[in-house]
Amino acid sequence: MDFLQAVILGVIQGVTEWLPISSSGHLVLAEHFFNLQMPLIFDVVIQLASVLVVLAVFWKDILSLIKGVLKNDQHSWRMVFFLIIASTPIALFGLLFHDFIESVFKSLTTVGFSLLFTSILLFLSRYPRKKTKPINATAAIGIGLAQALAIFPGVSRSGSTISAGMMLGFKREEVARFSFLMFIPAMIGAAGFEIYKGALSQIADPWMVLLSSITAVAAGFFSLKLLLQIIRKDLFSYFSIYCALLGIITLIVAFVA
């Protein structure tokens, strides 16, 4: 991976991590285009860097949650409980099916079908029209299960989790905020597991990975801000068109290649 490729992959990660179009799927496609054979740990590390974006954008919410827990505030403890519930499915799924996921992670066929699946979820997020319920345990379970599916490249984490919450009738902005807070333990857990397995040794050039990570954080800050505006304007489901088209193109390339 050269300097330009590192920057491009970082920008792709930063932009697509928050827009509901799958960062992992786009990274697989970009690596295929550049003829790169990047290990899974590369994707995990630059996605972990995106945690900094959540901390920068939602630092007030995070600080308020921490203060509430320290003050033994019931609402804060309830939110922590919901985050634990929502984070459990992806932890179990990752541990049980890690080897299988790793074996199909770089597959264009997997990416193609997963993008089509994301497209369906995004389209269905339009219904029901009335989204007024506050976050509760049901939302945490539904959003957590959706996040578990996002282990597959092409299934957008933000797209699947926010869509799941919206389909269950919960408030758009609350679902989005909850989804981004969920991202923190999910990525720290994924990175910790890969590091525990000794996967860092697979990185040939740490400086290029660092460059990709820095670029991902810079691009991701603006991408997350944009997504929040898109959610407020109720335009979230329109990304289903993009995912459907890219999924079809990816499958054509996979079957022709």
MARDRENLO-400279 format. One record per residue: residue number from 0; residue in one letter; x, y, z of N, C-alpha, C in turn. Coordinates in pm, 1 decimal. Each point is the difference from the previous one (the first is absolute). Example, Ala and Ser with C-alpha at 12.3 -4.5 7.8 and 13.67 -1.06 7.14 Angstrom:
REM residues 2
(0 'A' (1319.0 -569.0 780.0) (-89.0 119.0 0.0) (90.0 120.0 0.0))
(1 'S' (-35.0 105.0 -72.0) (82.0 119.0 6.0) (-77.0 109.0 73.0))
***
This chain:
REM residues 257
(0 'M' (85.5 -119.5 0.0) (-85.5 119.5 0.0) (88.5 123.7 0.0))
(1 'D' (-17.0 86.9 -101.2) (80.1 122.2 -5.1) (-74.8 115.4 67.8))
(2 'F' (63.3 118.1 -2.6) (-52.7 117.8 69.6) (-139.6 36.5 -49.3))
(3 'L' (-17.1 8.1 -132.5) (-128.5 39.1 -57.3) (-108.9 -101.3 33.4))
(4 'Q' (31.7 -127.6 -10.3) (-97.3 -104.3 32.2) (-41.8 6.6 146.9))
(5 'A' (95.4 27.4 87.4) (-29.5 11.3 143.0) (-97.7 114.4 26.4))
(6 'V' (22.0 113.4 -67.5) (-88.2 116.0 17.1) (-139.5 -30.6 -54.8))
(7 'I' (-5.7 -61.0 -117.8) (-129.0 -31.0 -62.0) (-79.7 -97.4 86.8))
(8 'L' (66.5 -104.2 50.0) (-69.5 -96.8 85.0) (-48.3 66.1 129.4))
(9 'G' (78.8 92.7 52.0) (-41.0 72.3 119.7) (-122.5 86.7 -24.3))
(10 'V' (-2.1 68.5 -114.1) (-115.6 83.4 -35.1) (-124.2 -86.8 -18.2))
(11 'I' (16.3 -112.5 -69.2) (-113.0 -92.1 -21.0) (-55.4 -47.5 134.4))
(12 'Q' (89.7 -39.8 89.8) (-43.5 -44.4 131.7) (-71.5 111.8 75.0))
(13 'G' (58.7 119.4 -0.1) (-57.6 111.2 74.5) (-138.1 39.4 -48.4))
(14 'V' (-18.0 2.7 -131.6) (-127.8 41.4 -57.4) (-105.6 -109.1 15.0))
(15 'T' (37.3 -123.8 -32.3) (-99.1 -107.5 -5.8) (-28.6 -65.2 135.0))
(16 'E' (82.1 29.2 101.5) (-29.1 -54.9 132.9) (-131.0 53.1 54.0))
(17 'W' (-30.3 126.2 -29.7) (-118.3 62.9 58.1) (-117.2 4.0 -96.3))
(18 'L' (25.3 25.8 -127.2) (-108.9 -10.6 -96.9) (-41.0 -147.0 -7.4))
(19 'P' (-128.0 -29.6 -15.9) (-47.8 -138.9 9.1) (25.6 -82.4 -126.2))
(20 'I' (129.0 -8.6 -38.1) (34.4 -68.7 -124.8) (112.9 -101.7 19.8))
(21 'S' (39.6 -26.8 123.6) (96.8 -102.6 38.2) (145.0 37.1 -29.2))
(22 'S' (71.4 34.0 103.4) (142.6 31.9 -14.1) (79.8 -125.9 -33.7))
(23 'S' (-31.9 -112.1 66.9) (74.5 -123.3 -25.6) (-18.5 -46.1 -144.5))
(24 'G' (-123.1 11.3 -51.0) (-25.6 -37.5 -138.8) (77.2 86.5 -97.0))
(25 'H' (3.4 130.7 25.0) (73.6 91.3 -88.6) (150.9 -22.3 8.8))
(26 'L' (49.3 -35.4 118.8) (142.6 -29.1 13.4) (37.7 -125.1 -78.9))
(27 'V' (-84.5 -102.0 5.7) (26.6 -122.1 -76.5) (2.7 31.1 -149.7))
(28 'L' (-95.7 80.9 -45.8) (-5.1 36.4 -142.1) (122.8 82.6 -40.0))
(29 'A' (40.4 94.7 85.1) (116.6 83.6 -30.0) (127.5 -83.4 -2.7))
(30 'E' (13.8 -91.7 95.8) (118.3 -85.5 3.3) (4.9 -90.4 -123.6))
(31 'H' (-116.2 -45.5 -44.2) (-6.6 -80.9 -122.0) (42.2 84.0 -121.6))
(32 'F' (-47.2 124.4 -5.1) (33.9 89.6 -111.3) (149.9 28.9 -2.7))
(33 'F' (60.1 21.2 117.2) (143.3 29.2 8.4) (86.3 -126.3 -3.2))
(34 'N' (-65.8 -117.2 -5.4) (70.2 -128.5 2.2) (83.9 -15.0 127.2))
(35 'L' (-59.8 37.8 113.3) (65.7 -10.7 129.9) (-54.5 -120.6 75.8))
(36 'Q' (88.0 -64.5 75.8) (-40.6 -112.0 84.8) (19.4 42.0 145.8))
(37 'M' (-90.4 83.2 48.6) (12.1 51.7 136.2) (-62.2 -98.4 99.2))
(38 'P' (67.6 -24.1 112.8) (-57.3 -89.7 101.1) (-120.6 63.9 68.0))
(39 'L' (-82.2 -81.2 62.7) (-120.0 48.6 67.8) (34.2 103.3 106.9))
(40 'I' (115.1 -14.9 64.6) (39.0 91.5 107.1) (12.4 143.7 -51.3))
(41 'F' (33.7 18.8 -127.6) (8.0 135.0 -55.9) (-135.9 68.3 5.9))
(42 'D' (-103.5 -71.6 -44.1) (-136.3 54.9 3.9) (-41.6 31.4 142.7))
(43 'V' (34.0 -90.4 91.1) (-38.5 17.8 140.5) (68.3 121.3 61.3))
(44 'V' (130.6 18.3 -29.4) (75.9 110.6 59.3) (-52.5 134.7 -46.7))
(45 'I' (-24.1 15.6 -130.6) (-45.6 131.1 -46.2) (-146.4 25.9 37.7))
(46 'Q' (-76.3 -108.0 20.1) (-135.7 18.1 53.2) (5.7 39.2 147.5))
(47 'L' (98.2 -55.9 71.8) (18.2 36.8 140.3) (33.3 148.9 12.2))
(48 'A' (77.4 51.4 -94.8) (35.0 142.0 1.8) (-124.3 87.5 -8.7))
(49 'S' (-103.8 -52.5 -65.1) (-123.8 76.1 -16.0) (-72.9 21.3 133.1))
(50 'V' (40.5 -74.4 103.5) (-56.7 22.5 133.6) (26.2 143.6 43.6))
(51 'L' (113.9 54.9 -41.4) (34.9 137.7 35.5) (-102.9 98.8 -54.4))
(52 'V' (-59.2 -33.6 -114.9) (-102.0 86.7 -59.8) (-123.5 4.2 89.7))
(53 'V' (-42.2 -116.6 48.3) (-115.8 -6.1 90.3) (27.9 78.8 126.8))
(54 'L' (119.7 -15.5 53.8) (36.6 72.6 121.9) (-1.9 150.7 -22.4))
(55 'A' (43.6 42.9 -119.5) (5.1 143.2 -30.1) (-139.9 58.9 -19.9))
(56 'V' (-87.7 -74.6 -64.4) (-133.6 51.3 -32.5) (-96.2 -14.2 118.0))
(57 'F' (11.8 -109.8 73.6) (-96.4 -27.8 107.1) (62.1 9.7 139.4))
(58 'W' (106.3 79.4 14.0) (69.0 6.0 128.7) (-92.5 50.6 111.8))
(59 'K' (-91.3 89.5 -33.9) (-93.0 50.4 102.5) (-92.7 -111.3 49.6))
(60 'D' (-50.9 -80.3 -93.0) (-87.9 -111.5 37.5) (75.4 -102.1 85.0))
(61 'I' (124.6 -28.9 -40.9) (80.9 -99.0 71.3) (34.0 51.0 139.9))
(62 'L' (39.3 128.5 8.0) (33.8 58.9 129.9) (-121.9 2.3 92.0))
(63 'S' (-115.8 34.6 -57.4) (-123.5 3.8 77.5) (-35.5 -139.6 53.0))
(64 'L' (21.6 -101.7 -83.4) (-28.8 -138.2 39.5) (92.4 -42.9 115.0))
(65 'I' (128.0 33.7 -11.4) (96.5 -35.9 104.5) (-35.0 69.8 132.2))
(66 'K' (-31.0 129.0 -9.1) (-37.5 75.4 119.7) (-125.2 -58.9 64.3))
(67 'G' (-96.3 -37.4 -84.7) (-123.6 -58.0 51.1) (23.4 -130.6 72.7))
(68 'V' (88.6 -82.9 -55.0) (32.5 -128.3 63.8) (67.5 23.7 134.3))
(69 'L' (94.8 94.9 3.5) (70.3 31.3 124.8) (-94.9 54.9 107.1))
(70 'K' (-105.8 68.3 -46.9) (-99.2 54.1 93.9) (-113.4 -98.5 28.1))
(71 'N' (16.7 -121.3 -55.6) (-100.4 -106.6 17.9) (-136.7 40.7 -54.7))
(72 'D' (2.2 71.3 -112.8) (-123.3 41.2 -66.0) (-63.6 -119.7 -70.4))
(73 'Q' (-126.4 -23.4 26.3) (-69.6 -117.4 -55.3) (-1.5 -1.1 -151.5))
(74 'H' (-27.2 114.8 -60.7) (-6.3 7.8 -146.3) (134.8 -36.7 -62.5))
(75 'S' (108.5 48.6 59.0) (134.0 -29.0 -52.2) (32.0 -148.5 12.7))
(76 'W' (-32.4 -58.5 115.6) (24.9 -142.5 18.8) (-85.1 -83.7 -95.5))
(77 'R' (-121.9 45.2 -28.1) (-86.0 -70.8 -94.3) (62.2 2.4 -139.9))
(78 'M' (55.5 115.2 -37.8) (63.0 10.4 -131.3) (123.2 -90.4 -9.8))
(79 'V' (78.9 -6.6 106.5) (115.9 -89.9 2.8) (-45.5 -144.6 -14.5))
(80 'F' (-107.9 -33.8 68.5) (-56.0 -135.6 -9.5) (-43.6 -30.9 -142.5))
(81 'F' (-64.7 96.0 -65.0) (-42.6 -18.3 -139.2) (121.2 -18.6 -92.4))
(82 'L' (107.4 74.5 24.9) (121.0 -11.8 -82.0) (64.3 -137.9 17.2))
(83 'I' (-3.5 -51.7 121.7) (53.7 -134.3 25.5) (-83.2 -104.7 -73.7))
(84 'I' (-131.9 13.2 8.9) (-89.7 -93.3 -70.7) (27.7 4.9 -151.0))
(85 'A' (12.4 121.5 -53.0) (17.9 17.2 -143.8) (136.0 -48.8 -48.0))
(86 'S' (100.6 2.4 87.5) (135.7 -39.6 -39.5) (22.7 -150.0 11.4))
(87 'T' (-87.6 -69.8 70.2) (18.8 -143.8 22.4) (-9.1 -84.0 -127.7))
(88 'P' (-98.9 21.5 -88.7) (-9.9 -84.4 -120.0) (125.0 1.7 -87.6))
(89 'I' (58.3 118.0 -23.5) (116.6 6.1 -88.5) (120.9 -67.4 64.4))
(90 'A' (10.1 7.4 134.2) (110.6 -66.1 69.5) (-11.0 -151.6 -14.5))
(91 'L' (-120.7 -53.0 21.5) (-21.9 -144.2 -12.0) (18.3 -46.7 -144.2))
(92 'F' (-56.9 75.9 -92.9) (8.1 -34.7 -142.5) (145.5 -0.1 -46.4))
(93 'G' (75.5 101.9 42.8) (140.5 10.1 -39.1) (84.2 -114.1 53.8))
(94 'L' (-24.7 -39.3 123.9) (76.2 -108.7 60.7) (-35.0 -135.7 -61.8))
(95 'L' (-127.9 -23.2 -23.4) (-45.4 -129.7 -49.9) (31.9 -21.6 -147.8))
(96 'F' (-7.4 106.8 -78.8) (13.7 -15.6 -146.1) (119.6 75.8 -57.3))
(97 'H' (98.2 31.0 84.2) (113.8 81.3 -44.4) (71.5 -59.8 -119.9))
(98 'D' (32.0 -129.2 5.8) (75.9 -63.8 -108.0) (-77.4 0.9 -131.1))
(99 'F' (-130.7 -27.2 8.8) (-82.5 0.6 -121.4) (-7.1 140.7 -59.2))
(100 'I' (-20.7 99.3 84.3) (-9.1 139.5 -46.8) (130.7 42.1 -64.9))
(101 'E' (111.8 -35.8 62.5) (130.8 35.5 -55.2) (21.9 -65.2 -135.5))
(102 'S' (-52.4 -121.0 -17.6) (19.9 -72.7 -126.2) (-77.9 61.1 -116.4))
(103 'V' (-111.6 69.1 30.1) (-82.4 57.6 -107.4) (10.9 152.9 -4.7))
(104 'F' (82.2 57.5 89.0) (-0.1 144.6 16.0) (42.1 74.0 -126.8))
(105 'K' (92.0 -55.1 -75.5) (50.0 67.5 -119.2) (-70.8 -44.5 -128.0))
(106 'S' (-109.5 -72.3 14.9) (-73.4 -53.0 -114.6) (-89.9 106.2 -62.3))
(107 'L' (14.4 23.4 -129.8) (-86.0 95.9 -70.1) (-145.1 -48.4 -2.0))
(108 'T' (-19.0 -130.2 -6.9) (-135.9 -55.0 0.7) (-69.6 32.2 132.3))
(109 'T' (73.9 -16.2 110.3) (-54.6 32.9 131.6) (-36.6 147.8 6.9))
(110 'V' (89.3 84.4 -49.1) (-24.1 144.9 1.4) (-122.6 35.0 -82.9))
(111 'G' (-11.2 -60.2 -117.6) (-111.8 30.2 -88.8) (-134.4 -32.3 61.2))
(112 'F' (-14.2 -122.7 51.1) (-127.0 -40.8 61.5) (-27.8 80.3 128.0))
(113 'S' (105.8 30.8 73.4) (-17.2 77.2 123.9) (-46.1 142.3 -29.1))
(114 'L' (50.3 59.1 -106.3) (-45.1 133.5 -39.0) (-147.0 -1.1 -39.2))
(115 'L' (-43.3 -105.3 -67.9) (-141.9 -11.7 -35.8) (-85.4 -14.4 126.2))
(116 'F' (51.1 -74.2 97.4) (-70.4 -14.9 127.2) (-11.2 135.1 70.9))
(117 'T' (110.3 76.0 -0.9) (-1.2 134.1 60.3) (-100.9 89.2 -69.9))
(118 'S' (-7.5 -11.0 -132.3) (-94.0 79.2 -77.9) (-143.7 -26.0 44.1))
(119 'I' (-32.4 -127.4 23.4) (-135.8 -35.7 43.9) (-29.7 59.3 137.8))
(120 'L' (97.2 -10.1 91.1) (-18.3 55.7 133.8) (-22.7 150.7 -5.2))
(121 'L' (78.8 68.6 -80.6) (-12.5 146.0 -11.5) (-136.7 38.4 -55.3))
(122 'F' (-46.2 -75.1 -98.6) (-132.2 29.8 -57.9) (-109.6 -20.6 103.8))
(123 'L' (9.8 -109.7 76.4) (-102.5 -30.7 99.3) (2.2 95.8 118.6))
(124 'S' (110.2 74.2 17.0) (8.6 94.1 111.8) (-102.2 113.0 -12.8))
(125 'R' (-60.4 12.6 -117.0) (-104.2 101.3 -20.1) (-126.4 -33.9 78.0))
(126 'Y' (-15.6 -125.8 38.7) (-123.2 -46.4 64.0) (29.5 -53.0 141.0))
(127 'P' (-86.4 23.1 97.8) (-121.6 82.3 -10.6) (34.2 148.1 -10.1))
(128 'R' (-92.5 77.8 -50.8) (23.0 143.2 -15.4) (14.5 69.5 135.5))
(129 'K' (-77.0 -50.7 96.9) (0.0 63.0 132.1) (112.4 -59.8 84.8))
(130 'K' (97.2 84.9 35.6) (114.6 -45.5 79.1) (9.7 89.9 123.2))
(131 'T' (-65.2 -42.9 106.1) (-12.0 86.5 118.2) (47.2 -65.6 129.4))
(132 'K' (27.7 -130.8 -2.9) (33.9 -69.7 124.6) (143.3 31.3 44.7))
(133 'P' (21.7 22.1 128.5) (135.7 19.8 52.1) (73.5 -134.0 8.9))
(134 'I' (132.0 4.6 5.7) (80.5 -121.2 7.9) (-36.0 -81.1 124.3))
(135 'N' (-19.5 -131.5 -20.2) (-26.0 -90.2 111.7) (71.1 -133.3 -25.3))
(136 'A' (-29.3 -101.3 81.0) (67.9 -129.0 -11.8) (-27.6 -67.0 -134.7))
(137 'T' (-122.8 15.5 -50.4) (-34.0 -57.6 -131.3) (87.1 59.2 -109.6))
(138 'A' (18.2 130.6 4.3) (86.0 67.2 -98.1) (143.0 -50.9 10.9))
(139 'A' (49.2 -15.6 123.3) (137.2 -45.7 22.6) (22.9 -138.8 -59.1))
(140 'I' (-97.6 -88.8 20.0) (12.2 -136.4 -53.4) (-2.3 1.7 -153.1))
(141 'G' (-96.9 71.4 -57.5) (-12.3 6.3 -146.1) (121.4 63.2 -65.2))
(142 'I' (47.0 110.0 55.0) (116.0 69.2 -55.8) (126.0 -84.0 19.4))
(143 'G' (8.0 -69.5 114.0) (115.5 -85.8 25.4) (9.1 -115.6 -97.7))
(144 'L' (-113.2 -62.4 -30.6) (-1.9 -109.2 -98.0) (39.4 50.8 -138.5))
(145 'A' (-46.1 120.6 -33.8) (34.2 58.9 -129.6) (149.6 27.1 -8.2))
(146 'Q' (59.0 45.5 110.5) (143.7 27.7 -0.4) (80.7 -128.3 -18.6))
(147 'A' (-49.1 -110.8 53.6) (68.8 -128.0 -15.4) (11.5 -38.8 -146.8))
(148 'L' (-105.1 28.3 -77.4) (2.5 -30.6 -143.6) (102.2 83.8 -74.5))
(149 'A' (31.5 116.8 56.3) (92.7 92.2 -66.8) (144.3 -47.5 6.5))
(150 'I' (24.7 -115.0 60.5) (133.4 -59.4 -4.8) (36.0 -34.6 -144.1))
(151 'F' (-101.7 -34.5 -79.4) (25.6 -35.8 -139.6) (27.1 126.1 -82.3))
(152 'P' (103.0 -1.3 -84.3) (30.6 116.6 -83.2) (-112.8 24.8 -100.6))
(153 'G' (-47.4 122.8 -3.3) (-111.1 32.6 -89.1) (-127.4 27.4 77.0))
(154 'V' (-9.1 -53.9 123.0) (-112.3 33.2 88.0) (42.7 121.7 80.7))
(155 'S' (-61.8 111.4 -27.1) (37.8 124.5 67.3) (-38.0 -4.1 147.5))
(156 'R' (96.6 30.9 85.9) (-28.2 0.6 144.0) (-98.6 111.2 34.5))
(157 'S' (29.2 122.1 -47.1) (-92.0 110.0 28.4) (-133.5 -22.4 -70.4))
(158 'G' (6.3 -50.9 -123.4) (-123.4 -24.0 -75.0) (-89.2 -103.4 64.5))
(159 'S' (59.0 -112.3 43.2) (-80.4 -107.7 57.4) (-52.9 36.0 138.2))
(160 'T' (84.1 61.7 84.2) (-43.8 31.0 136.7) (-105.2 110.6 3.1))
(161 'I' (24.3 105.7 -76.6) (-96.7 110.4 -1.9) (-129.8 -43.9 -66.9))
(162 'S' (10.9 -77.5 -106.9) (-119.9 -51.6 -67.8) (-82.1 -86.8 93.9))
(163 'A' (67.1 -87.1 75.6) (-70.7 -89.1 92.1) (-78.5 80.6 102.9))
(164 'G' (64.9 101.1 57.0) (-67.8 83.6 98.8) (-117.8 75.2 -58.6))
(165 'M' (17.3 50.2 -122.0) (-107.5 75.0 -64.5) (-115.7 -91.3 -39.4))
(166 'M' (30.4 -122.1 -42.8) (-106.3 -94.5 -36.4) (-82.0 -41.1 121.7))
(167 'L' (63.1 6.5 117.0) (-71.3 -32.4 122.9) (-78.6 119.3 54.0))
(168 'G' (10.0 113.5 -70.2) (-79.9 116.3 35.6) (63.5 94.3 101.2))
(169 'F' (132.5 -11.0 18.3) (66.3 87.6 96.5) (46.1 129.6 -66.5))
(170 'K' (19.1 101.8 79.1) (35.3 132.5 -50.7) (131.5 -3.4 -78.0))
(171 'R' (0.8 62.9 -116.8) (115.2 -5.6 -89.8) (128.5 47.6 65.6))
(172 'E' (-1.8 117.5 57.2) (122.5 58.2 55.0) (47.7 -75.5 124.2))
(173 'E' (-92.3 -50.9 80.8) (39.2 -79.0 116.7) (63.6 -131.4 -43.5))
(174 'V' (-57.8 -62.7 -102.3) (54.9 -124.5 -53.3) (140.7 23.4 -53.8))
(175 'A' (19.1 108.7 -73.2) (130.5 31.3 -56.7) (102.9 20.9 110.1))
(176 'R' (-34.9 76.8 100.6) (91.9 26.4 111.3) (36.3 -130.9 70.9))
(177 'F' (-98.7 -83.9 23.9) (23.4 -129.0 65.4) (90.9 -87.8 -85.6))
(178 'S' (-22.8 0.1 -131.0) (80.0 -80.2 -92.4) (146.5 41.3 4.7))
(179 'F' (25.3 130.4 5.2) (138.5 46.7 0.3) (68.5 -27.9 133.6))
(180 'L' (-74.9 6.3 109.4) (57.4 -34.7 130.0) (33.5 -149.6 4.8))
(181 'M' (-83.3 -82.8 -64.8) (26.2 -144.3 -9.4) (128.4 -30.0 -74.1))
(182 'F' (34.8 87.7 -92.4) (117.9 -20.4 -84.6) (127.4 -9.0 84.5))
(183 'I' (4.1 74.6 110.5) (121.7 6.9 81.6) (37.6 -136.4 58.5))
(184 'P' (-86.5 -65.9 78.2) (38.4 -131.4 53.3) (17.4 -106.0 -108.7))
(185 'A' (-78.5 11.1 -108.9) (9.7 -99.6 -107.9) (138.2 1.7 -63.8))
(186 'M' (50.4 118.9 -31.5) (128.6 9.3 -67.7) (116.9 -25.9 94.3))
(187 'I' (-11.5 45.3 123.7) (105.2 -28.4 97.9) (9.3 -150.8 24.0))
(188 'G' (-116.1 -65.0 7.5) (-2.5 -144.5 18.5) (59.9 -74.4 -118.7))
(189 'A' (-36.0 41.2 -122.5) (51.5 -65.2 -121.1) (151.1 16.5 -10.1))
(190 'A' (48.3 121.4 25.9) (143.6 26.3 -6.8) (74.3 -77.3 108.2))
(191 'G' (-57.4 -1.7 120.3) (63.5 -73.4 109.4) (12.4 -148.3 -30.0))
(192 'F' (-103.0 -56.9 -61.7) (1.8 -142.4 -33.1) (106.9 -29.9 -104.5))
(193 'E' (10.3 85.4 -102.8) (100.3 -20.4 -104.9) (141.5 14.8 56.3))
(194 'I' (18.2 98.1 88.7) (132.0 20.2 61.2) (35.7 -119.1 88.5))
(195 'Y' (-98.3 -50.4 73.9) (20.4 -118.0 84.9) (46.5 -119.6 -83.0))
(196 'K' (-53.3 -11.1 -120.1) (38.2 -111.5 -88.8) (136.5 20.9 -64.9))
(197 'G' (60.4 117.2 21.0) (130.7 28.4 -58.5) (-5.5 48.4 -143.4))
(198 'A' (-116.8 53.0 -40.4) (-18.5 40.0 -140.2) (81.9 122.5 -38.9))
(199 'L' (46.5 78.1 98.5) (78.5 119.9 -33.2) (126.3 -34.7 -77.1))
(200 'S' (49.7 -120.3 18.5) (122.2 -41.9 -69.4) (-20.9 -11.4 -151.1))
(201 'Q' (-127.5 -2.0 -43.1) (-29.6 -10.7 -143.6) (12.2 134.0 -72.1))
(202 'I' (12.7 108.5 76.1) (11.4 133.1 -60.8) (143.2 22.6 -45.2))
(203 'A' (20.1 15.7 -130.1) (134.3 13.8 -55.3) (56.5 140.0 18.4))
(204 'D' (-84.8 102.5 -9.5) (47.0 138.0 8.8) (-90.0 79.1 94.1))
(205 'P' (35.6 4.2 128.2) (-83.5 70.6 98.7) (-19.9 147.8 -31.1))
(206 'W' (97.7 63.9 -63.9) (-10.9 143.3 -28.9) (-110.3 28.6 -101.4))
(207 'M' (-15.0 -89.4 -97.9) (-106.8 18.2 -97.7) (-137.3 -23.2 64.1))
(208 'V' (-5.3 -93.1 93.4) (-125.5 -25.4 72.5) (-34.8 121.2 86.2))
(209 'L' (101.4 59.2 61.7) (-21.5 120.8 80.2) (-50.8 113.9 -88.2))
(210 'L' (56.3 14.0 -118.9) (-43.7 103.3 -93.4) (-146.4 -21.3 -39.6))
(211 'S' (-35.7 -123.9 -29.4) (-139.4 -32.1 -34.0) (-92.9 33.1 116.3))
(212 'S' (44.6 -29.7 120.4) (-81.4 23.7 118.7) (-24.2 149.2 22.4))
(213 'I' (105.1 80.3 -14.0) (-12.3 144.8 17.8) (-94.0 58.9 -105.1))
(214 'T' (15.7 -45.7 -123.3) (-86.6 47.0 -109.2) (-145.2 -40.0 25.4))
(215 'A' (-19.0 -121.7 51.8) (-135.8 -49.4 28.4) (-67.5 85.8 105.9))
(216 'V' (75.0 41.2 101.5) (-56.5 83.3 106.4) (-39.5 137.0 -54.9))
(217 'A' (88.1 60.7 -81.1) (-27.7 132.3 -56.9) (-123.4 -2.1 -89.3))
(218 'A' (-7.0 -99.2 -90.7) (-114.7 -10.0 -91.0) (-125.9 -41.3 74.7))
(219 'G' (15.9 -84.3 101.9) (-114.3 -51.1 73.9) (-73.0 106.0 79.8))
(220 'F' (71.9 99.1 48.0) (-62.8 107.0 78.0) (-106.2 71.0 -83.6))
(221 'F' (34.5 33.6 -123.3) (-94.8 69.3 -88.2) (-111.0 -94.1 -46.8))
(222 'S' (34.4 -127.5 -20.9) (-98.7 -97.8 -44.0) (-106.9 -22.7 106.3))
(223 'L' (40.3 -9.1 125.6) (-96.3 -21.5 108.0) (-91.4 120.7 17.1))
(224 'K' (56.4 119.1 -9.8) (-80.6 122.2 7.7) (-103.3 2.3 -111.8))
(225 'L' (43.0 -41.3 -119.4) (-91.3 -4.0 -115.4) (-112.0 -99.9 23.6))
(226 'L' (34.0 -117.5 53.6) (-102.8 -101.9 22.4) (-104.6 47.6 99.8))
(227 'L' (42.2 70.2 102.6) (-95.6 50.7 98.3) (-100.0 95.6 -64.6))
(228 'Q' (47.8 81.1 -94.7) (-89.8 89.2 -73.6) (-95.4 -79.4 -88.7))
(229 'I' (51.9 -105.0 -62.7) (-82.3 -85.3 -86.6) (-111.5 -66.8 80.4))
(230 'I' (32.3 -46.3 120.6) (-99.9 -65.3 85.1) (-106.9 99.8 43.2))
(231 'R' (41.6 121.0 35.8) (-96.6 103.0 42.0) (-97.3 33.7 -112.3))
(232 'K' (49.4 -4.0 -124.5) (-83.3 33.8 -114.9) (-74.7 -121.3 -55.5))
(233 'D' (13.0 -114.0 67.1) (-71.0 -122.5 -38.0) (35.3 -45.1 -142.2))
(234 'L' (130.0 4.4 -32.3) (46.6 -42.7 -132.0) (80.6 -129.8 6.6))
(235 'F' (-0.1 -62.2 116.1) (84.1 -116.4 25.7) (-23.3 -112.9 -100.0))
(236 'S' (-125.9 -27.9 -30.0) (-34.0 -115.4 -84.3) (45.3 14.6 -144.5))
(237 'Y' (33.0 122.0 -42.4) (39.3 21.1 -139.1) (132.6 -68.9 -34.6))
(238 'F' (78.2 -31.3 100.5) (126.0 -70.4 -25.4) (-23.9 -142.9 -46.5))
(239 'S' (-123.6 -48.1 10.3) (-30.9 -135.1 -45.9) (24.4 -13.3 -150.3))
(240 'I' (-21.8 106.3 -72.8) (20.9 -2.2 -145.7) (147.6 -22.0 -31.0))
(241 'Y' (85.3 75.3 69.1) (145.2 -12.6 -21.0) (47.5 -141.1 33.6))
(242 'C' (-43.3 -52.7 114.6) (43.1 -133.2 41.8) (-46.5 -108.0 -97.1))
(243 'A' (-121.4 15.2 -51.7) (-52.3 -97.6 -96.3) (81.9 0.6 -128.4))
(244 'L' (27.4 118.4 -52.3) (78.4 10.7 -123.4) (141.9 -53.2 17.8))
(245 'L' (64.3 38.6 112.0) (136.5 -46.6 24.5) (2.8 -149.9 24.3))
(246 'G' (-102.8 -52.7 67.5) (-7.1 -143.7 23.2) (-10.8 -77.6 -130.3))
(247 'I' (-82.6 47.3 -91.5) (-17.2 -67.8 -130.2) (130.9 5.8 -79.4))
(248 'I' (64.1 115.5 -2.9) (126.4 14.9 -72.4) (106.9 -92.1 59.6))
(249 'T' (4.2 -6.1 132.6) (99.2 -84.2 66.4) (-20.7 -147.8 -33.2))
(250 'L' (-124.2 -44.6 -3.0) (-29.3 -140.0 -33.6) (36.6 -30.7 -145.4))
(251 'I' (-24.8 94.8 -88.7) (36.7 -19.3 -140.3) (151.2 -17.2 -12.7))
(252 'V' (74.2 88.1 69.3) (147.6 -8.5 -2.9) (46.5 -131.9 59.7))
(253 'A' (-63.0 -41.5 110.5) (38.2 -124.6 68.1) (-20.9 -121.7 -90.3))
(254 'F' (-112.8 -1.6 -72.8) (-30.8 -115.8 -82.7) (78.7 -0.6 -131.8))
(255 'V' (35.5 118.8 -48.4) (74.3 11.1 -126.2) (148.0 -26.4 22.9))
(256 'A' (52.4 50.6 114.0) (143.4 -12.0 28.1) (42.5 -146.4 16.3))
***
